[in-house]
Amino acid sequence: MYKKRAKTYNRLKFIGQIRSEKEREERREVIENEKYRIKQIAKTVHIGQTVQGKVSEILDRGAVIAFKGLTGFLHISEISYDWVNHPKDFLHVGQELKLKIISKNIDYTGQVSIKLSRKQLLKSRF
């Protein structure tokens, strides 16, 4: 039984690898266009700018925020001045937030990395 599964898996894997040169080129073109679009949008946002975003995913170390066609990362230390055990204690998926862009990086591969802060917009208790 195991050999039959492995053989089927290998056949499916091989079928997935067969693509015409035209399909490969079309896929590359779509990816390049998407990278270009994201770079152009990323050029419109600046460090220190305040943006309105929506929580799209909550992780152990923070949250992924969607805004203006981009995604940014809100680290657990930038959520609040209070102690944050887990981001889900302060955030939930779909929640609208006002955030400040504290870092932006576009590397040579076209990857855009944006770090956000909620804490910098809150009044300090100190």
Backbone torsions as a table, in degrees:
resi	resn	phi	psi	omega
1	MET	NA	-43.5	-178.9
2	TYR	-60.5	-44.1	-178.8
3	LYS	-62.8	-37.8	179.4
4	LYS	-64.3	-42.9	177.3
5	ARG	-61.8	-45.5	-178.7
6	ALA	-62.5	-40.2	-179.5
7	LYS	-65.4	-42.5	178.1
8	THR	-63.8	-43.9	179.5
9	TYR	-60.2	-45.9	-179.3
10	ASN	-63.3	-37.8	178.9
11	ARG	-65.3	-44.4	178.9
12	LEU	-64.3	-39.1	178.6
13	LYS	-62.4	-42.0	179.9
14	PHE	-66.0	-42.3	179.6
15	ILE	-61.5	-39.5	179.0
16	GLY	-64.8	-25.2	-178.5
17	GLN	-82.1	-21.2	-178.7
18	ILE	-78.9	114.8	175.8
19	ARG	-142.0	146.7	177.7
20	SER	-75.1	160.3	179.2
21	GLU	-62.1	-33.9	179.1
22	LYS	-64.3	-43.9	178.7
23	GLU	-63.1	-42.3	178.5
24	ARG	-61.2	-44.1	-179.1
25	GLU	-65.3	-41.9	177.6
26	GLU	-61.5	-42.4	179.4
27	ARG	-63.5	-45.3	177.3
28	ARG	-58.5	-42.6	-179.1
29	GLU	-64.2	-42.2	178.3
30	VAL	-62.6	-43.6	179.9
31	ILE	-64.2	-44.4	179.4
32	GLU	-63.3	-40.9	177.8
33	ASN	-63.2	-40.1	179.4
34	GLU	-66.5	-42.3	177.4
35	LYS	-60.9	-43.0	179.7
36	TYR	-62.5	-44.2	-179.9
37	ARG	-61.2	-44.4	-179.6
38	ILE	-65.3	-40.7	177.3
39	LYS	-60.5	-42.9	-179.4
40	GLN	-64.5	-41.7	177.5
41	ILE	-66.2	-40.9	-178.8
42	ALA	-63.9	-29.3	178.4
43	LYS	-69.4	-19.4	-179.2
44	THR	-83.4	-15.6	178.2
45	VAL	-100.9	146.5	-175.1
46	HIS	-130.4	155.7	177.0
47	ILE	-63.3	133.6	-178.5
48	GLY	94.4	-12.5	-180.0
49	GLN	-72.6	142.4	176.0
50	THR	-95.7	131.4	-178.7
51	VAL	-129.7	156.5	174.9
52	GLN	-101.0	125.7	-178.0
53	GLY	-135.4	169.8	-178.8
54	LYS	-125.0	134.3	179.1
55	VAL	-68.6	121.0	179.9
56	SER	-105.5	-23.8	179.6
57	GLU	-157.0	140.9	176.8
58	ILE	-111.4	127.7	-179.8
59	LEU	-115.5	173.7	177.8
60	ASP	-65.6	-35.3	-175.6
61	ARG	-94.6	-2.4	-178.4
62	GLY	161.6	-150.2	-178.4
63	ALA	-141.7	149.2	174.8
64	VAL	-95.6	126.9	-175.8
65	ILE	-116.0	132.2	176.7
66	ALA	-100.9	130.0	178.3
67	PHE	-155.7	139.3	175.2
68	LYS	49.2	35.5	-179.6
69	GLY	79.3	7.4	178.9
70	LEU	-121.2	171.1	171.5
71	THR	-126.6	144.1	178.3
72	GLY	-132.2	169.2	-178.9
73	PHE	-115.1	128.9	175.8
74	LEU	-106.5	104.7	-177.4
75	HIS	-70.0	152.1	-178.1
76	ILE	-57.0	-32.1	-178.9
77	SER	-76.0	-13.7	-178.6
78	GLU	-104.5	12.3	-179.1
79	ILE	-83.6	-46.1	-175.3
80	SER	-157.0	162.0	173.5
81	TYR	-74.6	-23.7	177.6
82	ASP	-73.2	163.7	177.5
83	TRP	-68.7	130.0	-179.7
84	VAL	-115.0	108.4	176.4
85	ASN	-71.7	-46.1	179.2
86	HIS	-146.1	140.7	-178.9
87	PRO	-56.3	-28.4	-179.0
88	LYS	-68.2	-12.0	174.6
89	ASP	-71.5	-25.4	-177.6
90	PHE	-113.9	-23.8	-173.3
91	LEU	-126.0	158.1	170.1
92	HIS	-141.8	155.5	-177.3
93	VAL	-62.8	131.9	-179.3
94	GLY	95.7	-8.4	-179.3
95	GLN	-69.5	135.7	176.8
96	GLU	-87.0	134.5	-179.1
97	LEU	-132.8	149.9	170.1
98	LYS	-100.8	124.8	-172.6
99	LEU	-132.8	161.5	177.1
100	LYS	-115.7	136.0	177.4
101	ILE	-80.4	120.5	-178.2
102	ILE	-108.0	-15.1	179.1
103	SER	-158.5	143.1	176.9
104	LYS	-143.0	132.9	179.8
105	ASN	-140.4	129.4	174.0
106	ILE	-118.5	112.9	-176.9
107	ASP	-89.7	179.2	-173.4
108	TYR	-66.7	-19.2	179.4
109	THR	-87.5	-6.0	-179.7
110	GLY	97.3	0.3	177.9
111	GLN	-71.2	134.3	179.2
112	VAL	-110.0	126.5	179.2
113	SER	-119.2	118.1	-178.8
114	ILE	-123.9	126.1	177.5
115	LYS	-105.5	137.3	-175.2
116	LEU	-120.0	159.3	177.1
117	SER	-137.4	132.7	172.4
118	ARG	-97.3	-32.7	-176.0
119	LYS	-62.0	-36.5	-177.3
120	GLN	-68.2	-17.2	177.4
121	LEU	-94.1	-10.7	177.9
122	LEU	-85.4	152.7	175.5
123	LYS	-74.8	133.4	179.6
124	SER	-70.6	142.0	177.9
125	ARG	-84.0	-8.4	-174.2
126	PHE	-94.0	NA	NA
